[in-house]
Amino acid sequence: MLPAGDFLTHEAAMKSYLLLAHRAIDEFNRLIGWMLAGLLLVMTVLIFWQVFARFVVGSPLFFSDEIARFAMLWLTFLGVGYAYRKGTLISVDILLEHAGKKLARLLRIAVILCSTLFAFIMIKYGYDLMGRVASQTAPSTRISMMWPYMAIPAGGVVIMINSLGLLLDEALDIPNQSKQGVN
């Protein structure tokens, strides 16, 4: 059995490691946010250029709509994990509003664990799906269909990392970011 002073030292060290992991996940999400902004920029430029080329120049691009669709896939799957961490996904929280503090905390942890299971399924089956479509190519760009389908397991990884971040929020008693107005 540890003396009381050693226990407090170990508890403080554990909390500092958890805070370090929490900050790392926040930095990961900052990077994901910039990637989402870049994907949205690519989609906007390609679609604008497609409309301009078709109606002004009279010669539409043959690849822009396909790349824009692929960017939209990546934007969706990465964005859902980002929004999950920020607490901006639509949710039914009537039980949380009427439950006591302890029950609400248990419900939040149960939702996080279910989300982690869903993310694991996305990673596993998304990876399997990638293998099945790797030999197929996109009609316009001729790239392997593995690249657009890679968004599924990548999104699962983002959800899983952010599930860990939400569990850390619960362990460290950090309030939900969406309730603070931080998006």
C-alpha positions as CSV (number, residue, x, y, z in Angstrom):
1,M,0.0,0.0,0.0
2,L,1.3,3.4,-1.0
3,P,1.7,6.1,1.7
4,A,-0.8,9.0,1.3
5,G,1.9,11.4,-0.1
6,D,2.9,8.9,-2.8
7,F,-0.7,8.4,-3.8
8,L,-1.2,12.1,-4.3
9,T,2.0,12.3,-6.4
10,H,0.8,9.4,-8.6
11,E,-2.7,10.9,-8.9
12,A,-1.2,14.3,-10.0
13,A,1.1,12.5,-12.5
14,M,-1.8,10.6,-13.9
15,K,-3.9,13.8,-14.2
16,S,-1.0,15.5,-16.0
17,Y,-0.7,12.6,-18.5
18,L,-4.5,12.7,-19.1
19,L,-4.3,16.5,-19.7
20,L,-1.4,15.9,-22.1
21,A,-3.5,13.4,-24.0
22,H,-6.5,15.7,-24.0
23,R,-4.3,18.5,-25.5
24,A,-2.9,16.2,-28.1
25,I,-6.5,15.2,-29.2
26,D,-7.4,18.9,-29.3
27,E,-4.4,19.6,-31.6
28,F,-5.4,16.6,-33.7
29,N,-8.8,18.1,-34.1
30,R,-7.3,21.5,-35.0
31,L,-5.5,19.7,-37.8
32,I,-8.7,17.9,-38.9
33,G,-10.5,21.3,-38.9
34,W,-7.9,22.7,-41.3
35,M,-8.2,19.6,-43.5
36,L,-11.9,20.1,-43.6
37,A,-11.5,23.7,-44.6
38,G,-9.1,22.7,-47.3
39,L,-11.5,20.1,-48.7
40,L,-14.3,22.6,-48.7
41,L,-12.1,25.1,-50.5
42,V,-11.2,22.4,-53.1
43,M,-14.8,21.6,-53.6
44,T,-15.8,25.2,-54.0
45,V,-13.1,26.1,-56.5
46,L,-13.7,23.0,-58.6
47,I,-17.5,23.5,-58.7
48,F,-17.1,27.2,-59.5
49,W,-14.6,26.4,-62.2
50,Q,-16.8,23.7,-63.7
51,V,-19.8,26.1,-64.0
52,F,-17.5,28.8,-65.4
53,A,-15.9,26.5,-67.9
54,R,-19.2,25.0,-69.0
55,F,-21.3,28.2,-69.4
56,V,-18.6,30.9,-70.1
57,V,-15.8,29.0,-71.9
58,G,-18.1,26.4,-73.4
59,S,-15.7,23.5,-72.6
60,P,-16.5,21.8,-69.3
61,L,-13.8,20.0,-67.3
62,F,-14.1,16.2,-67.4
63,F,-12.7,15.6,-63.9
64,S,-14.0,18.3,-61.6
65,D,-17.3,16.8,-60.5
66,E,-15.7,13.5,-59.7
67,I,-13.0,15.1,-57.6
68,A,-15.6,17.3,-55.9
69,R,-17.7,14.1,-55.0
70,F,-14.6,12.4,-53.6
71,A,-13.8,15.6,-51.5
72,M,-17.4,15.6,-50.3
73,L,-17.0,12.0,-49.1
74,W,-13.8,12.8,-47.2
75,L,-15.4,16.0,-45.8
76,T,-18.4,14.1,-44.6
77,F,-16.6,11.2,-42.9
78,L,-13.8,13.4,-41.3
79,G,-16.4,16.0,-40.4
80,V,-18.6,13.7,-38.5
81,G,-15.8,12.8,-36.1
82,Y,-14.9,16.5,-35.7
83,A,-18.5,17.5,-35.0
84,Y,-18.8,14.6,-32.6
85,R,-16.0,15.9,-30.5
86,K,-17.3,19.5,-30.6
87,G,-20.8,18.3,-29.5
88,T,-22.5,19.8,-32.6
89,L,-24.1,16.7,-34.0
90,I,-27.9,16.5,-33.6
91,S,-28.8,14.5,-30.5
92,V,-31.8,13.6,-28.4
93,D,-30.8,14.7,-24.9
94,I,-34.1,14.7,-23.0
95,L,-32.9,11.9,-20.8
96,L,-29.7,13.8,-19.9
97,E,-31.7,16.9,-19.1
98,H,-34.0,15.1,-16.6
99,A,-31.5,12.7,-15.1
100,G,-29.4,13.4,-12.1
101,K,-25.7,14.2,-12.4
102,K,-24.5,10.6,-11.8
103,L,-27.1,9.0,-14.2
104,A,-26.4,11.7,-16.8
105,R,-22.7,10.9,-16.6
106,L,-23.3,7.2,-17.0
107,L,-25.5,7.8,-20.0
108,R,-22.9,10.0,-21.6
109,I,-20.2,7.3,-21.1
110,A,-22.6,4.7,-22.5
111,V,-23.2,6.8,-25.6
112,I,-19.4,7.3,-26.0
113,L,-18.8,3.6,-25.7
114,C,-21.5,2.8,-28.3
115,S,-19.9,5.4,-30.6
116,T,-16.5,3.8,-30.1
117,L,-18.0,0.4,-31.1
118,F,-19.6,2.0,-34.2
119,A,-16.2,3.6,-35.1
120,F,-14.5,0.2,-34.8
121,I,-17.1,-1.3,-37.2
122,M,-16.5,1.6,-39.6
123,I,-12.7,0.9,-39.5
124,K,-13.0,-2.9,-39.8
125,Y,-15.5,-3.0,-42.6
126,G,-14.3,0.2,-44.3
127,Y,-10.9,-1.4,-44.6
128,D,-12.4,-4.6,-46.0
129,L,-14.4,-2.6,-48.5
130,M,-11.2,-0.7,-49.5
131,G,-9.6,-4.0,-50.4
132,R,-12.6,-5.1,-52.5
133,V,-12.7,-1.9,-54.6
134,A,-8.9,-1.3,-54.9
135,S,-8.8,-2.8,-58.4
136,Q,-11.6,-0.6,-59.7
137,T,-10.9,2.9,-61.1
138,A,-12.9,6.0,-61.2
139,P,-14.2,6.8,-64.7
140,S,-12.9,10.3,-65.2
141,T,-9.7,10.5,-63.1
142,R,-8.7,6.9,-63.4
143,I,-7.6,6.8,-59.8
144,S,-8.2,3.7,-57.7
145,M,-11.6,3.6,-55.9
146,M,-9.6,2.7,-52.8
147,W,-8.9,6.4,-52.2
148,P,-12.5,7.6,-51.9
149,Y,-13.5,4.5,-49.9
150,M,-10.5,5.1,-47.5
151,A,-12.7,8.0,-46.1
152,I,-14.8,5.4,-44.2
153,P,-12.0,3.9,-42.0
154,A,-10.4,7.3,-41.7
155,G,-13.6,8.7,-40.4
156,G,-13.8,5.8,-38.0
157,V,-10.4,6.6,-36.7
158,V,-11.3,10.2,-36.1
159,I,-14.5,9.2,-34.3
160,M,-12.5,6.7,-32.1
161,I,-9.9,9.3,-31.2
162,N,-12.6,11.8,-30.4
163,S,-14.4,9.2,-28.3
164,L,-11.2,8.9,-26.3
165,G,-11.2,12.7,-26.0
166,L,-14.8,12.7,-24.7
167,L,-13.9,9.9,-22.2
168,L,-11.0,12.1,-21.0
169,D,-13.5,15.0,-20.7
170,E,-15.6,12.8,-18.4
171,A,-12.6,11.6,-16.4
172,L,-11.2,15.2,-16.0
173,D,-14.6,16.8,-15.4
174,I,-14.2,19.1,-18.4
175,P,-17.5,20.5,-19.5
176,N,-18.8,19.7,-23.0
177,Q,-17.4,22.3,-25.5
178,S,-20.7,22.9,-27.2
179,K,-22.4,24.0,-24.0
180,Q,-19.6,26.6,-23.6
181,G,-20.2,28.0,-27.1
182,V,-16.8,26.9,-28.3
183,N,-17.1,25.5,-31.8
